[in-house]
């Protein structure tokens, strides 16, 4: 049996459990997800092709022409923790979304998954997630690389992990893990509300402490809110290294980019290779901006997933077959893209009363085109969430032909 067939069979029939860190149990599912080496290669190929496209000057010009001015500022770093989210079905992995401040990487590292014997490193046919030590080393190297690209050999002394009301965020425990990671390397790290930052005399500070690097977790991607003025000014002047930055979001995460990446004619005119065009069209469901005849869109709505072009985290996103006329009217007022529905993967588990079915998406955490970690998210409902009992982050176990 091929690794692809085994992955499909195990996702339907395997009742093994992988156990994550008890202190963070609310974030984890105990149900591992299986993927074939061939499926993982397809995901890597799509990510590599996208990075080759966004490096093209013609592509950057097209994207940045419609982005806020702050995104057009030169940026010397790729930005940390881009997230490429895939649904993996019978016709292969389908990229449904890209994010530039993807959460969960450190939580997955800290899970320190304990697998049953059939799924651990003693089985030559499987490969699970890298160890916590390996992932933490990779993450630190990524931040240090970003720093060196801008500041050379200057010491990195202070890091601010920044969000809006960070203590109120669901992923606040992850911020604490990052704080501990930096502190273990002698880097002073603090968690800060972006509204508490100050900019004066060309220096970004928090509570009087100068900030070298900002690990940016805001969803105000272009620092447009008045309470984020200090961060905006620091970005504009280069007073602090901010990662990920507005330019990264514009080039990768604005969902209108998916319309460009699935437009073969456009890709051909800007110099994308025929092989990369084929890879992108196979990996990304066709995506178009929502405009034109309202009645046509309503008639064909069931084949589309509607997403706000500048949205995040499934907010304001709707399956066409779930739309009411009222919400559909809001969608048609503009600012939305429509993506052909690519059903999520499925993971079944046996229970005394029958089987329980979860939807699955896979998130690749990527830095400068390199995949650092692949994690699964199990859920039930219309969009990815952490409300499902038994759902959450889950380890991905890669199967090899042996």
MIPA-191163 format. One record per residue (C-alpha): chain; x, y, z. Coordinates in nm, 3 decimals, decimal comma, padded with zeros to 5 digits. Layout:
<recs>
REC unit      px      py      pz
REC    A       X       Y       Z
...
</recs>
This chain:
<recs>
REC unit      px      py      pz
REC    A  00,000  00,000  00,000
REC    A  00,136  00,344 -00,090
REC    A  00,195  00,608  00,177
REC    A -00,094  00,809  00,027
REC    A -00,336  00,517  00,062
REC    A -00,210  00,444  00,412
REC    A -00,260  00,807  00,514
REC    A -00,619  00,802  00,388
REC    A -00,688  00,474  00,565
REC    A -00,534  00,581  00,894
REC    A -00,722  00,912  00,897
REC    A -01,044  00,711  00,869
REC    A -00,966  00,421  01,097
REC    A -00,677  00,486  01,337
REC    A -00,772  00,547  01,701
REC    A -00,420  00,615  01,827
REC    A -00,376  00,910  02,061
REC    A -00,085  01,152  02,084
REC    A -00,059  01,343  02,411
REC    A  00,056  01,704  02,436
REC    A  00,171  01,913  02,729
REC    A -00,080  01,894  03,014
REC    A -00,036  02,258  03,112
REC    A -00,155  02,368  02,764
REC    A -00,411  02,096  02,709
REC    A -00,685  02,341  02,611
REC    A -00,507  02,403  02,280
REC    A -00,455  02,043  02,173
REC    A -00,640  01,754  02,020
REC    A -00,520  01,407  02,109
REC    A -00,587  01,284  01,754
REC    A -00,285  01,279  01,519
REC    A -00,329  01,348  01,149
REC    A -00,153  01,144  00,883
REC    A -00,013  01,278  00,557
REC    A  00,189  01,115  00,282
REC    A  00,536  01,232  00,183
REC    A  00,397  01,301 -00,165
REC    A  00,128  01,534 -00,028
REC    A  00,389  01,718  00,176
REC    A  00,606  01,759 -00,134
REC    A  00,311  01,914 -00,318
REC    A  00,261  02,164 -00,035
REC    A  00,629  02,254 -00,037
REC    A  00,624  02,295 -00,415
REC    A  00,332  02,538 -00,396
REC    A  00,499  02,744 -00,124
REC    A  00,826  02,758 -00,320
REC    A  00,643  02,866 -00,638
REC    A  00,462  03,145 -00,453
REC    A  00,789  03,279 -00,317
REC    A  00,940  03,281 -00,665
REC    A  00,639  03,480 -00,788
REC    A  00,645  03,739 -00,510
REC    A  01,013  03,801 -00,580
REC    A  00,929  03,928 -00,930
REC    A  00,937  04,310 -00,960
REC    A  00,628  04,310 -01,183
REC    A  00,429  04,116 -00,926
REC    A  00,538  04,344 -00,644
REC    A  00,444  04,651 -00,846
REC    A  00,097  04,513 -00,918
REC    A  00,034  04,426 -00,553
REC    A  00,178  04,735 -00,390
REC    A -00,006  04,969 -00,626
REC    A -00,326  04,885 -00,440
REC    A -00,184  04,864 -00,088
REC    A -00,150  05,139  00,175
REC    A  00,159  05,355  00,137
REC    A  00,332  05,201  00,440
REC    A  00,350  04,869  00,254
REC    A  00,558  05,027 -00,021
REC    A  00,839  05,112  00,217
REC    A  01,150  04,905  00,156
REC    A  01,176  04,605  00,387
REC    A  01,498  04,409  00,430
REC    A  01,346  04,102  00,595
REC    A  01,090  03,845  00,482
REC    A  00,901  03,850  00,813
REC    A  00,860  03,572  01,068
REC    A  00,593  03,303  01,079
REC    A  00,406  03,321  00,752
REC    A  00,125  03,066  00,764
REC    A  00,013  02,869  00,459
REC    A -00,314  02,689  00,528
REC    A -00,409  02,383  00,322
REC    A -00,709  02,155  00,288
REC    A -00,597  01,809  00,183
REC    A -00,855  01,603 -00,005
REC    A -00,873  01,334 -00,268
REC    A -00,735  01,567 -00,536
REC    A -00,436  01,676 -00,331
REC    A -00,348  01,971 -00,107
REC    A -00,532  02,297 -00,180
REC    A -00,400  02,627 -00,044
REC    A -00,694  02,821  00,093
REC    A -00,523  03,109  00,274
REC    A -00,193  03,276  00,361
REC    A -00,133  03,472  00,682
REC    A  00,170  03,670  00,793
REC    A  00,139  03,661  01,170
REC    A  00,026  03,302  01,199
REC    A -00,022  03,193  01,559
REC    A  00,043  02,856  01,713
REC    A  00,397  02,768  01,609
REC    A  00,534  02,792  01,963
REC    A  00,234  02,613  02,109
REC    A  00,296  02,324  01,872
REC    A  00,663  02,317  01,967
REC    A  00,577  02,322  02,337
REC    A  00,332  02,033  02,298
REC    A  00,626  01,790  02,311
REC    A  00,397  01,527  02,161
REC    A  00,414  01,178  02,307
REC    A  00,314  00,928  02,040
REC    A  00,216  00,561  02,063
REC    A  00,480  00,308  01,958
REC    A  00,337  00,268  01,607
REC    A  00,378  00,640  01,538
REC    A  00,706  00,729  01,709
REC    A  01,062  00,754  01,583
REC    A  01,120  00,379  01,617
REC    A  00,900  00,318  01,312
REC    A  01,099  00,387  00,992
REC    A  00,780  00,443  00,794
REC    A  00,674  00,752  00,989
REC    A  00,815  01,090  01,081
REC    A  00,652  01,308  01,342
REC    A  00,710  01,673  01,433
REC    A  01,060  01,786  01,523
REC    A  01,152  01,804  01,890
REC    A  01,084  02,111  02,097
REC    A  01,456  02,183  02,123
REC    A  01,498  02,167  01,746
REC    A  01,200  02,392  01,676
REC    A  01,298  02,646  01,940
REC    A  01,648  02,661  01,791
REC    A  01,499  02,716  01,446
REC    A  01,269  02,992  01,571
REC    A  01,552  03,172  01,749
REC    A  01,771  03,144  01,441
REC    A  01,489  03,298  01,236
REC    A  01,458  03,602  01,463
REC    A  01,835  03,644  01,472
REC    A  01,852  03,623  01,092
REC    A  01,589  03,896  01,061
REC    A  01,790  04,109  01,304
REC    A  02,121  04,058  01,123
REC    A  01,968  04,144  00,786
REC    A  01,888  04,491  00,921
REC    A  02,133  04,557  01,206
REC    A  02,431  04,342  01,116
REC    A  02,636  04,243  01,418
REC    A  02,476  04,486  01,662
REC    A  02,355  04,301  01,974
REC    A  01,985  04,221  02,003
REC    A  01,897  04,327  02,356
REC    A  01,521  04,382  02,377
REC    A  01,218  04,225  02,211
REC    A  00,858  04,342  02,250
REC    A  00,587  04,086  02,176
REC    A  00,306  04,316  02,068
REC    A -00,067  04,276  02,022
REC    A -00,384  04,460  02,109
REC    A -00,479  04,379  02,469
REC    A -00,241  04,082  02,469
REC    A -00,358  03,945  02,805
REC    A -00,706  03,917  02,661
REC    A -00,595  03,717  02,359
REC    A -00,678  03,347  02,337
REC    A -00,315  03,274  02,242
REC    A -00,166  03,478  02,529
REC    A  00,004  03,166  02,671
REC    A  00,200  03,148  02,346
REC    A  00,326  03,503  02,401
REC    A  00,454  03,389  02,740
REC    A  00,634  03,095  02,578
REC    A  00,810  03,331  02,339
REC    A  00,902  03,558  02,627
REC    A  01,062  03,261  02,805
REC    A  01,241  03,156  02,487
REC    A  01,405  03,495  02,441
REC    A  01,487  03,529  02,810
REC    A  01,671  03,196  02,805
REC    A  01,905  03,350  02,548
REC    A  01,971  03,660  02,756
REC    A  01,736  03,876  02,550
REC    A  01,503  04,094  02,757
REC    A  01,152  04,028  02,629
REC    A  00,822  04,179  02,737
REC    A  00,463  04,147  02,626
REC    A  00,307  04,481  02,540
REC    A -00,015  04,634  02,421
REC    A  00,060  04,830  02,103
REC    A -00,128  05,127  02,249
REC    A  00,128  05,145  02,535
REC    A  00,424  05,199  02,304
REC    A  00,578  05,543  02,272
REC    A  00,784  05,701  01,997
REC    A  00,999  06,004  02,067
REC    A  01,341  06,122  01,962
REC    A  01,362  05,849  01,702
REC    A  01,328  05,573  01,962
REC    A  01,044  05,325  02,021
REC    A  00,995  05,252  02,390
REC    A  00,774  05,070  02,635
REC    A  00,767  05,186  02,997
REC    A  01,087  05,378  02,931
REC    A  01,274  05,078  02,784
REC    A  01,405  05,112  02,427
REC    A  01,284  04,837  02,192
REC    A  01,519  04,674  01,942
REC    A  01,278  04,428  01,778
REC    A  00,899  04,405  01,772
REC    A  00,745  04,061  01,724
REC    A  00,423  04,188  01,571
REC    A  00,102  03,992  01,640
REC    A -00,139  04,273  01,554
REC    A -00,421  04,226  01,305
REC    A -00,410  04,599  01,226
REC    A -00,172  04,503  00,950
REC    A -00,091  04,855  00,831
REC    A -00,091  05,027  01,173
REC    A -00,389  05,243  01,076
REC    A -00,553  05,271  01,417
REC    A -00,468  05,592  01,608
REC    A -00,362  05,385  01,909
REC    A -00,090  05,226  01,695
REC    A  00,070  05,552  01,585
REC    A  00,396  05,487  01,773
REC    A  00,440  05,157  01,595
REC    A  00,360  05,315  01,259
REC    A  00,617  05,589  01,310
REC    A  00,879  05,338  01,420
REC    A  00,807  05,139  01,105
REC    A  00,830  05,445  00,881
REC    A  01,159  05,559  01,033
REC    A  01,321  05,220  01,087
REC    A  01,362  05,300  01,455
REC    A  01,290  04,937  01,546
REC    A  01,288  04,616  01,348
REC    A  00,923  04,510  01,313
REC    A  00,848  04,158  01,202
REC    A  00,625  04,064  01,032
REC    A  00,583  04,403  00,867
REC    A  00,316  04,568  00,649
REC    A  00,498  04,490  00,324
REC    A  00,498  04,118  00,402
REC    A  00,125  04,128  00,463
REC    A  00,059  04,311  00,136
REC    A  00,269  04,071 -00,069
REC    A  00,146  03,749  00,090
REC    A -00,169  03,775  00,296
REC    A -00,405  04,014  00,119
REC    A -00,657  03,768 -00,024
REC    A -00,672  03,956 -00,352
REC    A -00,332  03,802 -00,416
REC    A -00,504  03,465 -00,454
REC    A -00,685  03,606 -00,756
REC    A -00,350  03,693 -00,913
REC    A -00,193  03,360 -00,823
REC    A -00,476  03,174 -01,001
REC    A -00,480  03,398 -01,309
REC    A -00,268  03,215 -01,568
REC    A -00,275  03,503 -01,815
REC    A -00,151  03,754 -01,559
REC    A  00,119  03,518 -01,433
REC    A  00,241  03,462 -01,787
REC    A  00,269  03,832 -01,860
REC    A  00,493  03,897 -01,557
REC    A  00,737  03,619 -01,637
REC    A  00,625  03,326 -01,420
REC    A  00,749  02,996 -01,560
REC    A  00,506  02,750 -01,715
REC    A  00,593  02,492 -01,448
REC    A  00,520  02,736 -01,166
REC    A  00,192  02,841 -01,326
REC    A  00,088  02,476 -01,346
REC    A  00,187  02,422 -00,982
REC    A -00,012  02,724 -00,864
REC    A -00,325  02,639 -01,062
REC    A -00,318  02,285 -00,926
REC    A -00,258  02,392 -00,566
REC    A -00,479  02,702 -00,527
REC    A -00,855  02,689 -00,583
REC    A -00,963  02,947 -00,840
REC    A -01,019  03,282 -00,668
REC    A -01,186  03,591 -00,813
REC    A -01,293  03,931 -00,687
REC    A -01,665  03,956 -00,622
REC    A -01,819  04,199 -00,868
REC    A -02,066  04,197 -01,152
REC    A -02,417  04,060 -01,178
REC    A -02,563  03,998 -00,834
REC    A -02,817  03,743 -00,957
REC    A -02,546  03,538 -01,127
REC    A -02,343  03,527 -00,807
REC    A -02,652  03,430 -00,607
REC    A -02,735  03,150 -00,852
REC    A -02,380  03,011 -00,840
REC    A -02,306  03,085 -00,475
REC    A -02,294  02,720 -00,361
REC    A -01,964  02,655 -00,541
REC    A -01,787  02,948 -00,372
REC    A -01,642  03,043 -00,034
REC    A -01,665  03,421  00,019
REC    A -01,386  03,595  00,212
REC    A -01,316  03,961  00,291
REC    A -01,006  04,061  00,094
REC    A -00,833  04,210  00,398
REC    A -00,984  03,982  00,662
REC    A -00,822  03,725  00,889
REC    A -00,908  03,431  01,109
REC    A -01,228  03,337  00,923
REC    A -01,395  03,662  01,032
REC    A -01,662  03,762  00,783
REC    A -01,602  03,447  00,574
REC    A -01,901  03,247  00,448
REC    A -01,971  02,930  00,256
REC    A -02,199  03,023 -00,029
REC    A -02,454  02,755  00,056
REC    A -02,490  02,905  00,407
REC    A -02,548  03,263  00,295
REC    A -02,869  03,446  00,372
REC    A -02,992  03,710  00,132
REC    A -02,907  03,981  00,385
REC    A -02,545  03,871  00,427
REC    A -02,514  03,812  00,055
REC    A -02,613  04,174  00,000
REC    A -02,327  04,282  00,228
REC    A -02,084  04,066  00,032
REC    A -02,194  04,222 -00,295
REC    A -02,124  04,571 -00,167
REC    A -01,756  04,503 -00,229
REC    A -01,431  04,410 -00,061
REC    A -01,476  04,034 -00,101
REC    A -01,310  03,758 -00,299
REC    A -01,473  03,427 -00,386
REC    A -01,273  03,105 -00,382
REC    A -01,394  02,778 -00,527
REC    A -01,477  02,551 -00,236
REC    A -01,202  02,303 -00,150
REC    A -01,344  02,076  00,120
REC    A -01,125  02,025  00,427
REC    A -00,972  01,692  00,503
REC    A -01,146  01,452  00,741
REC    A -01,032  01,265  01,049
REC    A -01,254  01,003  01,206
REC    A -01,234  00,848  01,550
REC    A -01,429  00,559  01,691
REC    A -01,654  00,611  01,991
REC    A -01,887  00,377  02,178
REC    A -02,184  00,546  02,014
REC    A -02,027  00,541  01,667
REC    A -01,764  00,752  01,495
REC    A -01,685  01,119  01,543
REC    A -01,579  01,322  01,242
REC    A -01,346  01,622  01,247
REC    A -01,255  01,859  00,970
REC    A -00,884  01,912  00,921
REC    A -00,666  02,186  00,787
REC    A -00,289  02,186  00,779
REC    A -00,083  02,495  00,855
REC    A  00,272  02,527  00,728
REC    A  00,480  02,776  00,926
REC    A  00,720  02,931  00,677
REC    A  01,014  03,171  00,685
REC    A  01,154  03,302  00,359
REC    A  01,016  03,005  00,169
REC    A  01,143  02,739  00,413
REC    A  00,883  02,525  00,592
REC    A  00,974  02,501  00,960
REC    A  00,674  02,312  01,094
REC    A  00,349  02,155  00,973
REC    A  00,064  02,136  01,223
REC    A -00,295  02,021  01,196
REC    A -00,604  02,189  01,332
REC    A -00,909  01,972  01,400
REC    A -01,252  02,130  01,422
REC    A -01,622  02,101  01,346
REC    A -01,837  02,373  01,194
REC    A -01,812  02,608  00,898
REC    A -01,464  02,750  00,970
REC    A -01,153  02,660  01,170
REC    A -01,201  02,714  01,542
REC    A -01,086  02,605  01,887
REC    A -01,435  02,558  02,027
REC    A -01,480  02,197  01,918
REC    A -01,456  01,942  02,199
REC    A -01,168  01,710  02,110
REC    A -01,039  01,958  01,852
REC    A -00,742  02,192  01,845
REC    A -00,383  02,171  01,728
REC    A -00,274  01,817  01,647
REC    A  00,054  01,661  01,538
REC    A  00,110  01,573  01,173
REC    A  00,268  01,234  01,113
REC    A  00,433  01,197  00,774
REC    A  00,421  00,851  00,612
REC    A  00,693  00,719  00,382
REC    A  00,697  00,431  00,138
REC    A  00,927  00,163  00,277
</recs>
